[in-house]
């Protein structure tokens, strides 16, 4: 009987006597107003941190010949990043057949003119590392189908995909040739995509993976290296839409 009374008291004590009557909310608009009218106390608080961040992020790594953005199905920046992956491959004694860079991993555009380390971090802010892998031809065809279904992703020079506006792949060629189902193709991408993320599940069939995970192998470092090399050559980095992915109306 005593146990029953204790259980009853516990059950009663666990019941809440509060009822939700209403929900209210407000919005704080954060826009350029704060650039022209900064909060003095906030600026005082962040000043020592800003100095350290600026010292790290403001060094110029190169120049951009024009505004470079990443959009589907094909764009100058996505083309550039894929070609940079191909360029970087020489440092690993790799000779990939093509590269892929998921558009979702490109988080900012690059403005014309001087490009800083901070600008590159904005473009590639994640801890993504370069990744080399092998795919059989039938898996490559599946991958290109998935790229078409996503209305485009970054692909390197030599890839030719034609698709309908609704994402159906019509054809795919690599360096002017049809994809051979039994041939093994070498691919360079970022490890996030290589794991099959962003709908690129064909990558899960990968073999012979080489993907160093040290800080130096973060893809943003290779992007900066490319800009620095072009700057040493006195060149501004440029890229164009070439027709790597074409949308054909029905």
N, C-alpha and C positions, 0 to 999 in steps of 0.2 A: 504493500500500500504506500509506504514511504517513497519507494522508487518511482511509483506512478505520479506522486505529487511533484517530485523533483523534475521529472520529464515534462510535466505540464507547465511548471514554472519556467523551464528553459525555453520551451516552445513559445510561451507568451513573451518572454524577454527578447526573443529574436525577431519579433515582429516590429516593423518600423511604424512609428507614429507620424511620419512625415509624408506629405502628398505633394506632388508637383502641380503647382497651379498655373505657371506660365513660364515661357522662355523668352528672354530678351537678348538682343545682340546689338553690337555697334561695329562699324567698319572704320579703320584708320587708313586713309588714302596715303600711300607712300609714292610720291612722284618727284619730278624735278624741282618742285617747290623747295625741297630740303637741300637742294644743291645751291640755290641762290639765297636761302634763308636758313642756314644750318643752326642747329641747336647748340648753344655755346657749351653747355655742360657735357653734352654727348661728344662734341669735338674734342674737348679737353680730356675726356676719358680715353678716347681711341688714339689720341696723338702719339703716344709712345709706340703703340702697336703699328700704326700707319707708317711710321718712319721705317720700321723694320721690314714691313711688307713691301713698301715701295722700293727699298734698297734691293730686295730680292727679285721683284717682278718687273721693275722698270728698265733694266738693260735691254738695249735693242739687239735683236738677233737677225734682222734682215728687213727687207722691204717687199711690199706687195704691189704689183703693177696696177691692180684694180681691185674693186670690191669683190671678195670671194665668199660665196655663200653655199650652203648645202641644202638642196631641195630635191624632191623626187620628180621625175624618174632619174634625171641625170643633172649634174651641176658642176661648176668649176671646182668648188672646194672638195666635194666628194671624189672627183677625178684626181685632184692633186694629192689627196691623202693616200689614195690607192697607189698612185705612181710613186709616192714616197716610200711606201712599204716595199715596192719592187726595188727601188733604189737602195734601200737599207739592206736588202737580202745579201748583197755582196759581202757585207761584214760578217756574215754567218756561213760563207761559202755555199750559199743556197742559190739555186736558179729556178725559182717558181715559174709556173706557167701563167698564173694570174693571181690577182689579189682581190679581196673583198673587204669593205669597211662599212659597217652598218650605219645608216643615216642617223639613227637614234643616238649613237655614240658621239655625234658631232654636235656640240652644244652651243656653238657661237659661230658668227661669221668673222672674217678678217677684213678690216677696212683698208682702203688704199693708203699707201705710204709706209711709214716706219712700223715695224712689227716688233713688239716687246715679248719678253718671256711670259709676262702676264697674259698677253693676247693668246699665246699658244696654250697656256693652262686653261683659259676660258674655252677654247676649242676642244681640248681633250682633258677634262678635269678628273676623269676617273683613273683608277689604278689598273689600267689595261696594258697588257704586255704583248709584245709581238709573238706571233705563233705560226710555226710552219707545220704543215700536215699534208698527208696524201689522201686522195680520193679516187676511187674508180670512176670511170667515165659515166656509168649510169647514175652514180651519186652526184656527179657534177651536173648532169642534166636535171636531177631533182632539185639541186641547189638553185640553178638558174630558174627553174619553175617557181620556186619559193620566192626568189627575188622579184619575179614578175607579179606574183600574187600580192606582194607587198608594195606594188606600184613603183619598184625600183630601190636599189641600194647602190652604194659605191662599188664600182668595179674598175679594174685597171685597163689601160690601153691594150687593144687586141681582142677584148671581149665584145661580142656583137649579139645583143638580145633584142628581138622584136616581140612586141606584145600588144594586146588590145587594150583599150581604155579601162576595161573592167579587170585587168590583171591576168589574162590568159596568155601564156607564152606561145608564140607562133613559130619561132625559130631561135636557135642559139648556135653560134660559131665562135671558135677561138683561133685567132690569127689566120682567119680565112678558111678554116677547116671545120668540118662537122665534128661533134664530140664523139669519140670512139668509145663505146660502152665498156670494153675490156681494158682499155689503156689506163695506166695510173698517172694521175695529174698531181703535180706539186702546187700547193696553194699557200699563200701567206695572208694572214688576217690578224685580228686581235683576239686574245684568249676568250673574251666575253662572247664573241660571235662563234668561235670555235667550239664552245660548249653547247651550241645549238640554240642559243637565245635569240630573241627577236624573230621567232618563226623560222629560223634557218636550221631546221632540224636535220637536214642532210649532213651537216657537219658531224653529227654523232656517229657517222660511219667512218670517221677518220682513222688513219693509221700513221705510224712513224712520226709521232708528234715531237717537235722541238719547240719548247716554250720556256725560256729562262725567266725566272720570277724575281730576279734582283732589281733593285731600284733603277739601275742604269738601263734596264730593258723596258722601262715604261715607254709606250709609244710616243708620248709627248717629247721625250728626249730626242728621238729620231727626227721628228718634225722640226725641232729647233736646229738640229745638226744640218738638215737640208737647207734651211733658211740661211744659216751661217755660211755654208759652203757657197751658196749663190751670192751672198754679200761679198765674200772674198773675191769672187769672180767679177764683181761690179754689176751684178744682174739683179733685177727685181723679179720676184717669184710670180709666175703667171700660170693660168690654166684656163681651158675653154671647154665648152660642151662640144663633143666630137661625134655624137651619134652612137655612143656605146650602147645605150638603151633607147630604142625607138618605139614610140607609141603609134600604131597604125590603126586608123579608123576602119571600122567594118564597112 
